[in-house]
């Protein structure tokens, strides 16, 4: 006698771990990922640097003119005194043009330039990533460190902003800093950006 066979109810197979997700879910997750900002072009960077240099030059000149005028008056007075002594004694008189007063004037001018650079470039870059020139050119400096890709790019920290400014001054003096972005065709990063781990992108 044949045995009765019961048919088990149909049960859908459970999805295996690691199975491909639906196309709609993949598109949604891809859409949520932040799009990395584009690197700023050389034209925008040149415009920003020109404006910033002009602003710094005007302020520095306003501080340098009085210091230079007082230094020249001091040197002229020393030369006049040396010439008067030479005429009285009939001998040549040696004059040291570099004295503590001249050194003090030069140190004061250097201090003004450093303070101006910190106030105009370092602090705004650490706060918003933009100086006045960069704001006009619609570019900004962002952090390019290990955590830069995890969230929206942020301005560099004050220490990196200071390092970027200092290394930028040395790079400009050595001239290589002016041509280095031409060699980096992908991100246009200068030596100061590599030293401080920053990028200049479109705002």
C-alpha positions in Angstrom: 0.0 0.0 0.0 1.6 3.3 -1.1 2.4 5.8 1.7 0.8 9.2 1.8 3.2 12.1 1.0 2.5 15.5 2.3 3.7 18.5 0.4 5.5 21.1 2.6 4.5 24.7 2.2 6.7 26.8 0.0 9.2 29.0 1.9 11.3 31.6 0.1 15.0 31.1 0.5 16.7 33.6 2.9 19.0 36.1 1.3 22.6 35.2 1.8 24.9 37.6 3.5 26.8 39.7 1.1 24.2 39.3 -1.6 23.9 42.2 -4.0 21.6 45.1 -2.9 18.9 46.5 -4.9 19.9 49.0 -7.6 17.7 51.7 -5.9 19.4 51.3 -2.5 22.8 51.5 -4.1 21.9 54.7 -5.9 20.5 56.2 -2.8 23.7 55.4 -0.8 25.8 56.8 -3.6 23.8 59.9 -3.7 24.3 60.4 0.0 28.1 60.4 -0.2 29.6 63.9 -0.2 31.0 65.0 -3.5 34.7 66.1 -3.0 35.2 69.7 -4.0 37.1 70.5 -7.1 40.6 71.8 -6.9 40.9 75.6 -7.6 42.4 76.5 -10.9 45.6 78.5 -11.3 43.7 81.6 -12.5 41.6 81.8 -9.3 44.7 81.2 -7.1 46.6 83.9 -8.9 43.8 86.3 -8.6 43.5 85.6 -4.8 47.3 85.9 -4.3 47.4 89.2 -6.2 44.6 90.8 -4.1 46.1 89.5 -0.8 49.6 90.7 -1.8 48.2 94.1 -2.7 46.4 94.4 0.7 49.4 93.4 2.7 51.7 95.7 0.7 49.5 98.7 1.3 49.3 98.1 5.1 53.0 97.2 5.3 53.9 100.4 3.4 51.8 102.5 5.8 54.0 101.1 8.6 57.3 101.1 6.8 57.3 104.7 5.5 57.5 106.3 9.0 60.1 103.7 10.2 62.2 104.3 7.0 61.9 108.1 7.3 63.1 108.1 11.0 65.9 105.7 10.1 67.1 107.9 7.3 67.0 110.9 9.5 69.1 109.1 12.1 71.7 108.0 9.5 71.9 111.5 8.0 72.5 112.9 11.5 75.3 110.4 12.1 77.0 111.3 8.8 76.7 115.0 9.4 78.4 114.6 12.8 81.1 112.4 11.3 81.8 114.9 8.6 82.0 117.8 11.2 84.5 115.8 13.3 86.5 115.0 10.2 86.8 118.6 9.2 87.9 119.6 12.7 90.5 116.9 13.1 91.6 116.6 9.5 91.2 112.9 9.7 88.8 110.4 8.3 86.1 109.2 10.7 84.6 105.8 10.5 80.8 105.6 10.8 78.9 102.4 11.5 75.6 102.7 9.7 74.1 99.6 11.4 73.7 100.4 15.1 71.2 99.4 17.8 68.6 102.0 16.6 68.7 100.8 13.0 68.4 97.2 14.1 65.5 98.1 16.4 63.7 99.8 13.5 64.2 96.7 11.2 63.0 94.4 14.0 59.9 96.6 14.5 59.1 96.4 10.7 59.6 92.7 10.8 57.3 92.4 13.7 54.6 94.4 11.9 54.9 92.1 8.9 54.6 89.0 11.0 51.6 90.4 12.9 50.0 91.4 9.7 50.4 88.0 8.2 49.0 86.3 11.3 46.0 88.6 11.5 45.2 88.8 7.8 46.1 85.2 6.6 46.6 82.7 9.4 43.5 83.5 11.6 41.0 83.8 8.7 42.3 80.7 7.0 41.9 78.7 10.3 38.4 80.1 10.8 36.8 80.0 7.4 39.5 78.9 5.0 39.4 82.2 3.2 41.2 85.5 3.1 39.8 88.6 1.4 41.4 87.6 -1.9 40.3 84.0 -1.7 36.7 85.2 -1.0 36.7 87.3 -4.1 38.2 84.5 -6.2 35.6 82.0 -4.6 38.2 79.6 -3.4 39.1 78.3 0.1 41.7 76.3 2.0 40.6 73.0 3.4 42.2 70.2 5.4 43.6 67.4 3.4 44.6 65.2 6.3 43.5 61.5 6.9 40.1 62.6 8.3 39.3 65.0 5.5 37.3 62.4 3.4 35.0 61.3 6.3 32.9 64.4 6.4 32.6 67.8 4.8 36.0 69.4 4.3 36.9 71.8 7.1 39.4 74.6 7.3 42.8 73.7 8.7 43.5 74.0 12.4 45.4 77.1 13.6 48.7 75.3 13.8 48.4 74.0 10.2 47.3 77.4 9.0 50.4 79.0 10.7 52.6 76.3 9.2 51.1 76.9 5.8 51.8 80.6 6.0 55.4 80.3 7.2 56.2 77.6 4.5 54.5 79.8 1.9 56.8 82.7 2.7 59.9 80.5 2.3 58.5 79.0 -0.9 57.9 82.5 -2.3 61.5 83.6 -1.5 62.9 80.4 -3.1 60.7 81.0 -6.2 60.0 77.3 -6.4 56.8 77.9 -4.5 55.4 80.0 -7.4 55.9 77.2 -10.0 55.2 74.1 -7.9 51.4 74.2 -8.5 52.1 74.1 -12.2 53.8 70.7 -11.8 50.8 69.3 -9.8 48.2 69.1 -12.6 45.7 67.1 -10.6 45.3 69.1 -7.3 47.4 72.2 -7.9 48.9 71.9 -4.5 51.9 74.1 -3.6 54.7 73.3 -1.3 52.9 75.1 1.6 49.8 72.9 1.0 51.9 69.7 1.2 53.7 70.9 4.3 50.5 71.8 6.1 48.4 69.0 4.5 45.9 71.3 3.0 44.2 71.8 -0.4 42.8 74.9 -2.2 39.4 74.1 -3.6 36.5 76.0 -5.1 34.2 77.6 -2.6 
